[in-house]
Amino acid sequence: MKNPFDLNQVLVVTTRKGVWGSAPMEVFPNQLLTRKLRQDLHSTHWLNSIGLFLQCLLWVWMRKPAVILVGTAVTVGVWLRKFKSWGLVPAKLVLHNRHYRPITSGAADLVIHDSTHEVEVYGKEDDPHKHVYVPYCMEYWKEPEPDVSLPDGVQEPFFLSTGSAGRDYSVLDRASSGAAIQGVVTAQLRDSVTERYVFGDHIQSYYNLPEDIFQKLLRSCSFVVVGLKRDPYHMGGGSTVLKALQHGKPIITEPYHRDYVTHQHSGLLINTSDESELKQAIHTLCSHPELLKTYSENALQDGRGFSYQRFVDDLQPLLRQVAVREP
């Protein structure tokens, strides 16, 4: 007998449309966008939170979904786990670990990670059957070519390092001193360590750049460096890695990103916290143009494999399994 489960039986709870590993949220007919709810409530903070939670419960009770899929709505996810443990939420609960902090499944039926490293780590501390890998996906190559110039002070060739979560820019600053090409760092000041770090003259740093200028930098750079602090749970950088791959940019990053970057194929997987290792990796890509060209071609080909359709194809059978699983 064919399983009648389909995506109409899934209620997605996330902060705003499109926030789910950049996946196409329109494939999910039922969405609860918590950011819009907060704006509509127009109340003080604690009343806002209570109203938001009551609205979520109302959605669950009225729509009776088979599965609740929680994306970036971290606070709501915590509430739903607690109330599910009390028997107030009958649906199966699936969490996406975009929380950047340790998380155990608790009353959740499944926790999705975008790294096999995370699955291994959490599986040792929790029920391993509740932690699964689903690749981070986007289609960044479809963004139009920006009609802008590079920022003042940037000259090709240069390498690019961008982002904020878990970054270690102090090591990058020291390791890239004396490199054959210029370095460029971009980040958002609201949550980045870069506002507290002064780079040497060999690195140009920019903050809160418009998206079109960032895209221009990404398209124009020779390669991308994602230097990370080593964290046993989550090291960040997934979005940057995938954007770089999909624009054919070789990447220097941690083995944490082995699901996306293949060592000596589309980039170099090293200990980016080790100054000498990072210095050697930067030197390798700067001094071997043919190698850089090969890595670029491989990165472009590999990056296109992390499409929206792959995300849906990988996720849907997992949701079906959870939906029909006996309590």
Backbone hydrogen bonds, N-H to C=O, Kabsch-Sander energy under -0.5 kcal/mol:
donor,donor_aa,acceptor,acceptor_aa,energy
9,Q,6,D,-2.0
10,V,7,L,-1.5
11,L,67,V,-2.7
12,V,10,V,-0.6
12,V,30,N,-2.5
13,V,69,L,-2.8
14,T,12,V,-0.6
14,T,32,L,-1.9
19,V,16,R,-2.0
20,W,18,G,-1.3
23,A,20,W,-1.8
25,M,23,A,-1.2
27,V,24,P,-1.7
28,F,25,M,-2.1
30,N,10,V,-0.6
31,Q,29,P,-0.7
32,L,12,V,-3.4
33,L,31,Q,-0.6
34,T,14,T,-2.6
34,T,32,L,-0.9
35,R,15,T,-2.3
36,K,15,T,-0.5
37,L,33,L,-1.7
38,R,34,T,-2.4
39,Q,35,R,-1.9
40,D,36,K,-2.2
41,L,37,L,-1.6
42,H,38,R,-1.1
48,N,44,T,-3.0
49,S,45,H,-2.3
50,I,46,W,-2.1
51,G,47,L,-2.9
52,L,48,N,-2.6
53,F,49,S,-2.3
54,L,50,I,-2.5
55,Q,51,G,-2.2
56,C,52,L,-2.1
57,L,53,F,-2.4
58,L,54,L,-2.3
59,W,55,Q,-2.3
60,V,56,C,-2.2
61,W,57,L,-2.7
62,M,58,L,-2.5
63,R,59,W,-2.6
64,K,60,V,-1.8
66,A,9,Q,-1.7
67,V,9,Q,-1.9
68,I,92,K,-3.2
69,L,11,L,-2.7
69,L,67,V,-0.5
70,V,68,I,-0.6
70,V,94,V,-3.0
71,G,13,V,-3.0
71,G,69,L,-0.6
72,T,19,V,-0.6
73,A,13,V,-0.6
74,V,72,T,-2.1
77,G,73,A,-2.2
78,V,74,V,-1.9
79,W,75,T,-2.2
80,L,76,V,-2.9
81,R,77,G,-2.0
82,K,78,V,-2.0
83,F,79,W,-2.9
84,K,80,L,-2.1
85,S,81,R,-1.8
86,W,82,K,-0.8
87,G,84,K,-1.5
88,L,83,F,-2.6
89,V,83,F,-0.6
92,K,66,A,-2.4
94,V,68,I,-3.1
94,V,92,K,-0.5
95,L,110,L,-2.6
96,H,70,V,-1.9
97,N,95,L,-0.6
97,N,112,I,-3.0
98,R,96,H,-2.3
108,A,105,S,-2.7
109,D,93,L,-2.5
110,L,93,L,-1.4
111,V,130,K,-3.3
112,I,95,L,-3.4
113,H,132,V,-2.8
119,V,115,S,-1.6
120,E,116,T,-2.2
121,V,117,H,-2.3
122,Y,118,E,-3.0
123,G,119,V,-2.0
124,K,120,E,-0.9
124,K,121,V,-0.8
125,E,121,V,-0.6
125,E,122,Y,-0.8
126,D,122,Y,-1.3
130,K,127,D,-1.9
131,H,128,P,-1.2
132,V,111,V,-2.2
132,V,130,K,-0.5
134,V,113,H,-2.8
137,C,21,G,-0.5
138,M,306,F,-1.9
142,K,139,E,-1.5
143,E,140,Y,-1.6
148,V,146,P,-1.2
154,V,151,P,-1.9
155,Q,153,G,-0.5
159,F,182,Q,-2.4
160,L,223,F,-2.3
161,S,184,V,-2.7
163,G,186,T,-1.4
167,R,164,S,-1.7
168,D,227,G,-2.0
172,L,168,D,-1.2
173,D,169,Y,-2.4
174,R,170,S,-1.8
175,A,171,V,-3.0
176,S,172,L,-2.1
177,S,174,R,-0.9
179,A,176,S,-2.2
182,Q,157,P,-1.1
183,G,202,H,-2.3
184,V,159,F,-1.9
185,V,204,Q,-2.8
186,T,161,S,-1.8
187,A,206,Y,-1.5
189,L,187,A,-0.5
191,D,188,Q,-1.3
192,S,188,Q,-0.6
195,E,192,S,-0.8
196,R,193,V,-2.0
197,Y,194,T,-1.6
199,F,197,Y,-0.6
203,I,200,G,-1.7
204,Q,183,G,-2.6
206,Y,185,V,-2.5
208,N,187,A,-2.2
214,F,210,P,-2.1
215,Q,211,E,-2.6
216,K,212,D,-1.7
217,L,213,I,-2.2
218,L,214,F,-2.6
219,R,215,Q,-2.7
220,S,216,K,-1.5
221,C,217,L,-1.6
222,S,158,F,-3.2
224,V,250,P,-2.7
225,V,160,L,-2.6
226,V,224,V,-0.5
226,V,252,I,-3.0
227,G,225,V,-0.6
228,L,226,V,-0.5
229,K,166,G,-3.3
231,D,229,K,-0.5
241,V,237,G,-2.5
242,L,238,G,-2.2
243,K,239,S,-2.3
244,A,240,T,-2.3
245,L,241,V,-2.5
246,Q,242,L,-2.4
247,H,243,K,-0.6
247,H,244,A,-1.1
248,G,245,L,-2.3
249,K,244,A,-2.6
251,I,266,S,-1.2
252,I,224,V,-2.5
253,T,251,I,-0.6
253,T,268,L,-2.2
257,H,254,E,-2.0
258,R,255,P,-1.9
260,Y,257,H,-1.8
261,V,257,H,-2.8
262,T,260,Y,-0.5
263,H,261,V,-0.5
264,Q,267,G,-2.6
265,H,262,T,-1.8
265,H,267,G,-0.7
266,S,262,T,-2.4
267,G,262,T,-0.9
268,L,251,I,-2.5
270,I,253,T,-2.6
270,I,268,L,-0.7
272,T,270,I,-1.1
274,D,271,N,-1.8
275,E,273,S,-0.7
278,L,274,D,-2.4
279,K,275,E,-2.4
280,Q,276,S,-2.2
281,A,277,E,-2.2
282,I,278,L,-2.4
283,H,279,K,-2.2
284,T,280,Q,-2.4
285,L,281,A,-2.0
286,C,282,I,-2.0
287,S,283,H,-2.0
288,H,284,T,-0.8
292,L,288,H,-2.3
293,K,289,P,-2.2
294,T,290,E,-2.2
295,Y,291,L,-2.7
296,S,292,L,-2.1
297,E,293,K,-2.1
298,N,294,T,-2.3
299,A,295,Y,-2.7
300,L,296,S,-2.3
301,Q,297,E,-1.8
302,D,298,N,-2.8
303,G,299,A,-2.8
304,R,300,L,-1.3
305,G,302,D,-1.4
306,F,303,G,-1.6
307,S,305,G,-1.2
311,F,307,S,-1.7
312,V,308,Y,-2.2
313,D,309,Q,-2.8
314,D,310,R,-2.5
315,L,311,F,-2.2
316,Q,312,V,-2.7
318,L,314,D,-0.6
319,L,315,L,-2.2
320,R,316,Q,-2.2
321,Q,317,P,-2.3
322,V,318,L,-2.2
323,A,319,L,-2.4
324,V,320,R,-1.8
325,R,321,Q,-0.8
325,R,322,V,-0.6
